[in-house]
Amino acid sequence: MLTKDLLRVSRAGGGFHPQFAGREHRPLAARVIGTFQGHVGESRERLESALADLERDADDYKLVRGFAALLERESTFETRAAIDPVRARRATFRAAEAVGVVTADERETALEQVGESLGVSADDLEASLYADLDERQVLAAVDSRWDPDGLVAQYNLSLAQTALFDATEVRVRSSDPKALVSAIKRLRLMYEIRKTAAGREVVVTGPTHLFRATRRYGTRFARLLRTVARAEEWHLEATIDDRGTERPLDLSHEDPIRVPDAAPVATVSFDSGVEADFAARFSNLDLPWDLVREPEPLATGTRVMIPDFAFDYRYGRPDSSAANESCDGDFRVYFEIMGFWTPEYVEKKLSQLESVEDVDLLVAVDESLGVGEEIAARDHRAIPYTDTVRVKDVVDVLREYERDLVAESAAALPDELVPDEDVISLADLAARRGVSEEALADASFPDHELVGRTLVRPRVLEDLADDLEAGMALGDAEAILDDAGLTDSSAALSRLGYRVEWEGLSGGTVRER
């Protein structure tokens, strides 16, 4: 972004139109780059004097200053002095007070005395006195990422970002809406998605629409344009608060706004620390639920909302007509963490919850909002929290769903199951049926015997009984069982009437029980 005093806009027709740089400004960009490179080792004062000469020759001095402002961020300025300026001033002023400096000769005397005491010449001491002032700092290096074309591109992007800094609201349509919404959430901007005749439109609340416009929010807001401009096609409409006058601003992919370098947004992973903390703790649990970040949008009347998370149950229900079934048969529960920003935001969120499509939705709500009952009245489960969302509270609700799903799966299974395999684990059979192992608990297996967690035909057990004998090394017995498809050797040996006499951790011997 540029500073506001460098903003170049036209207000023709009551609008707000950034005055972008074009190819005709490439020579000027090259001269500004050359001026910086040519003044390495010289003071900022001399650099600014040279830039002032360029301003006089340019059509618009703000364009020169805009280019220079961008390059200055890529430059390193140093205080170069024989002695630390603060130390030099302190010693010199003390000596001047003792000498009683009134004339130039007395000043010279004081400088010589201080220089001798500090081990530097009077000239070096004098040069050090104010070497830390901005204008006396030295341009040490210019590490610019841009050639003239790149500088023009960066200028145009920065100019548009600066123009958007005073936006009260921005409405964006993009050919890459997923990247757009993802960036908005990662930048922690307030937004909503509306359905319009032209398609879905993302509406982002601007910095000046907040109770207190913070520079942090404004900076994040401006950075969103980097992601918007990366889409192949996009259109942005903004309302700008131009010193109390609202002006429309229109930008699109047809404007000369390009992203000259990488990293479109900050690598913030979550909207808030509350979400990040919850995701980290939930992911460490061994549950039959997968946590999905930013699932698909949900319709809320003419608008849509994207919940923060979804929980996918790994075992789909046999009844494919189930209302909440999604994602290849998995059952999905949506999860929104509702924190506090503004009263309007809370009202808007409650309105979304009122009209969201018929899905299972859990809402973790900050207790300070006091809207838990209002959420429950909208037929959603409210989970109050303070500071952090208790994972147990969420898991308890998921367990309720789990019990219902297991019962539903079990009810849909036939009373008797006859797998074709001689040996098959319950896990494999459950996966084939698309249910959890718990759903098989009440099923009957007339042609198999359950050995541990594995179904085995009796004739397989008879063959194994012939192959095994007391006194065998455990390793040999396990190999025989493994060949038959029985990996749970303890359960199989027990079923066949054997026990293991252990010989340390390295192995043991099979004995009759």
Stockholm file with secondary structure:
# STOCKHOLM 1.0

chainA/1-513         MLTKDLLRVSRAGGGFHPQFAGREHRPLAARVIGTFQGHVGESRERLESALADLERDADDYKLVRGFAALLERESTFETRAAIDPVRARRATFRAAEAVGVVTADERETALEQVGESLGVSADDLEASLYADLDERQVLAAVDSRWDPDGLVAQYNLSLAQTALFDATEVRVRSSDPKALVSAIKRLRLMYEIRKTAAGREVVVTGPTHLFRATRRYGTRFARLLRTVARAEEWHLEATIDDRGTERPLDLSHEDPIRVPDAAPVATVSFDSGVEADFAARFSNLDLPWDLVREPEPLATGTRVMIPDFAFDYRYGRPDSSAANESCDGDFRVYFEIMGFWTPEYVEKKLSQLESVEDVDLLVAVDESLGVGEEIAARDHRAIPYTDTVRVKDVVDVLREYERDLVAESAAALPDELVPDEDVISLADLAARRGVSEEALADASFPDHELVGRTLVRPRVLEDLADDLEAGMALGDAEAILDDAGLTDSSAALSRLGYRVEWEGLSGGTVRER
#=GR chainA/1-513 SS CCCGGGCCEECGGGCCEECCCCGGGHHHHHHHHHHHHHTTTSBHHHHHHHHHHHHHHSSCHHHHHHHHHHHHTTEEEECCCSSCHHHHHHHHHHHHHHHTCCSHHHHHHHHHHHHHHHTSCHHHHHHHTTTTSGGGCEEEEECCCCCHHHHHHHHHHHHHHHHHTTEEEEEEEESCHHHHHHHHHHTTCCEEEEEETTEEEEEEECGGGSSSCCHHHHHHHHHHHHHHTTSSSEEEEEEEEETTEEEEEEEETTSSCCCCSSCCSCCCCSSSHHHHHHHHHHHTSCCSEEEEESCCCEEETTEEECCSEEEEESSCCSCTTCTTEETTTEEEEEEEEECCSCHHHHHHHHHHHHHBCSCCEEEEEEGGGCCHHHHHHTTCEEEEESSSCCHHHHHHHHHHHHHHHHHHHHHHSCSBCCCSSSEEEHHHHHHHHTSCGGGGTTCBCTTCEEETTEEECHHHHHHHHHHCCTTCBHHHHHHHHHHTTCCCHHHHHHHTTEEEEECSTTCEEEEEC
#=GC SS_cons         CCCGGGCCEECGGGCCEECCCCGGGHHHHHHHHHHHHHTTTSBHHHHHHHHHHHHHHSSCHHHHHHHHHHHHTTEEEECCCSSCHHHHHHHHHHHHHHHTCCSHHHHHHHHHHHHHHHTSCHHHHHHHTTTTSGGGCEEEEECCCCCHHHHHHHHHHHHHHHHHTTEEEEEEEESCHHHHHHHHHHTTCCEEEEEETTEEEEEEECGGGSSSCCHHHHHHHHHHHHHHTTSSSEEEEEEEEETTEEEEEEEETTSSCCCCSSCCSCCCCSSSHHHHHHHHHHHTSCCSEEEEESCCCEEETTEEECCSEEEEESSCCSCTTCTTEETTTEEEEEEEEECCSCHHHHHHHHHHHHHBCSCCEEEEEEGGGCCHHHHHHTTCEEEEESSSCCHHHHHHHHHHHHHHHHHHHHHHSCSBCCCSSSEEEHHHHHHHHTSCGGGGTTCBCTTCEEETTEEECHHHHHHHHHHCCTTCBHHHHHHHHHHTTCCCHHHHHHHTTEEEEECSTTCEEEEEC
//
